[in-house]
Amino acid sequence: MNIQFFAYLRGPEYANCKGLSLEGPSTLKELGLELSERFGEKFHDHFFNEDETAIGPKTIVIINGRKADFTGGLDTPLEADTTVLIFPIVAGG
């Protein structure tokens, strides 16, 4: 699957890359846990809410063009050809 990061999530304090390809995670939660293991606690705390039952309030995840909130949240199934976009909530003008 193809994972892409946007805005400050691309920076060295988080993913330190624009994107990557992975095989294996079968749900969005498994993907979040794998990325957290790879990128550390700060990424984990941004991706998940406090008890890992939902996507964190400062994160938007798009799966194949649809917001994860409308595809099953963390239970969303992922396949090899899935594209996952991970955005921080940002404001500005």
N, C-alpha and C positions, 0 to 999 in steps of 0.2 A: 504494500500500500504506500501511497505517497502522502507525506505529512509536510505541511508548510506552516511556517511561523511568520507573524507580522508584527510591525512596530517594535517596541522595546523587547518583546519576547525573543527577537532574533539576537539580542545583545549578549554580552559575556556573562551577565548575572543570571541569565535564564538558559536558553538553548544554545547560544553562541553559534548559530547557523541559520540559514534561510529555510532549510528543509532537509528531509532525509527520506529514505525508503526503508520500510521494515516488512518483515514477514512474521506471522505468528499471532499477534493479538486478535482474538475473535470478537471482543466487545470494546466499546469505547473506554470502559473502566479499566480493562486489561491494558489498553494502549496508554492511558494516563499513568498507570502504575509503572509500566515499562519506561516511559519517558521520564517519570520522576526518579526512577532508579538511575537512569543515565545522566540526568541534568541536576539532580539534587533537591534539597528540601524547599528552596525558594520557588522552584518550578512547581513542585507538588502543592505547596500552599496556594499557589495562584490557580492551578488547574482544578483542584477539588475544593468543596466546602469543608468545614471543620471535621465532619465525621465520614467523609468520602462517600456520601450518599447522593451527591449531585455535583454538577459542574460548579466551580467557584463563581461567586457573584461578580468578579471582575474579569471573567473570561467568556468569550463567545466561540463556540465550536460549530463549524459548518461541515457537514458530511455529504459529499456528492451534491453540493449546491443547496442543501436544506439545513436549517438550523437544528442542532442536535436536540433542542427542547421539543421538536416536533417529530423526531425519529425514534424516540425511546430513551433519550437522555443517555446516561452511562450504560444502559442495557442495549444500546444500539448495536446490532451485529455489524461486523466489519469483514470485508472480503479482500482478496489480493488486489483487486482493481479499484479499491476505495480510495478517494481523495479526501483528506482531512485537513481543514484550514483552521488554525488556532490564532485568535485575535485577542488582544487585551481590550477592555472597554477604555476608550480614550475620548477626551473632549477637547474642543478647541475651535478656533475660528479661522 
